[in-house]
Amino acid sequence: LVARVYDSKAEFRSALQHEKEGYTIYKNQLGEHHEKTKESSEYLKYLTQQAVALQRTMNEIYKNGSNANIMPLKFTAPSMTSVLEQLNIINGILFIPLSQKDLENLKAEVQRRQQLQES
């Protein structure tokens, strides 16, 4: 989440630093093949591309001044889903998706336990 905030501010060096830390944690805790680790790896690639594009733009400006041919940079704000997911992780909230069948089984189990308590 911190990396995404820095990305949205075009502070790619800080974004890369924080995402590298996140990637290392995901890799060590979840393994290299986990969805979060892969997602972080892809985001690192994206941030690297953005940082290179920004540096090229800056070099063009230093070289040619006001005559520089500047390519527009892509700035992405984090999606609400991404922000909420990260905040939930930070706060220790874990969502477990349940199918309709799982919900029915859970409901049946709760009813069974209530009947046992009543008897």
C-alpha angles and dihedrals in degrees: 000000000000090000090052091052091052089046091054088053091049090243093137098165091059091041091053092048093052095042090050088055090049092048091051091051093048092047094049096042103034105021134246096283098052118116093241093050091050091046090052091048091053091048090052089055091050093049091049090053091049092048091050091048091050092049091050090051092050091048090051091051093048091047101043105019114201091355091065118132099227121195114211116253121226114238117189126194113212114259118250089242091055093048093048092047092052093045090050090052092048091050094046096249112146121193117204113194111227127198121225088257091053090051092050091049091049092049091049091050092051091049091048091052092048090052090050091052092049093052 
